[in-house]
Amino acid sequence: MQLVIGRIGRPHGIRGEVTVEVRTDDPETRFAPGASLATDPPGTGPLVVESMRWHKNILLLGFTGVTGREGAEALRDTMLVIDSADVPPSDDPDEFYDHQLIGMSVVTVGGESVGEIVEVLHHGQDLLVVRRGADEVFVPFVKALVPEVDLAAKRVVVDPPPGLLNPDETV
C-alpha cells in the first residue's frame, strides 16, 4: 500500500525548488538529500532529493534534474509516496498507523459484528469511520470506546455508549 508523505506545491524561486505540504511525522529523514521518492502519478518519479531546507515553516525541496521554474511547475500536485512495508512498527503498543487500521473488522465487547474500518479521520479527535452495510458511523478512537486493537487478528473491539452505532436509537 502506498502512503502519502508529502504533496508538491508551487515552485519557489527560479532554480527548481518546490514547496512541499508535509504529511509525515519525520520530514528530516524522509526528505533528506539523497532520498529517492516514489510518486503518484508514478510516471513523474522517482524523484531524488538534492536539497532540503525550511523557509518560514515551509519545506522547500530541490530534486536532481529539476533546474528551472518550469520543471518545478510540472511537478505541482505530485504526491510523494512510500510503501507501507517501509514504515517501521511503532514502539508504543497504543499507537497505530492508519493503514494498519483500515480494513479491520469491528466487533463490540459482546462479540456482535459492527462492520469494517474504511477510513481514519484526524480532525482534532481521531475518528474511526466504520462501514455498517450501506451506512457509516464515526467512532472516537479513545481507549474508553476502543479498548482493544488486535493487529494480528485484524480486529478492533469497541464498547459503544447507546446511540453511537445506531443514531436512530434513543438514549
Secondary structure, DSSP 8 states (H G I E B T S, - for coil): -EEEEEEEEEEETTTTEEEEEE-SS-HHHHT-TT-EEEEESGGG--EEEEEEEEETTEEEEEETT--SHHHHHHTTT-EEEEEGGGS---SSTT---HHHHTT-EEEETT--EEEEEEEEEESSSEEEEEEETTEEEEEE--TTT--EEETTTTEEEE---TTSS-TTS--
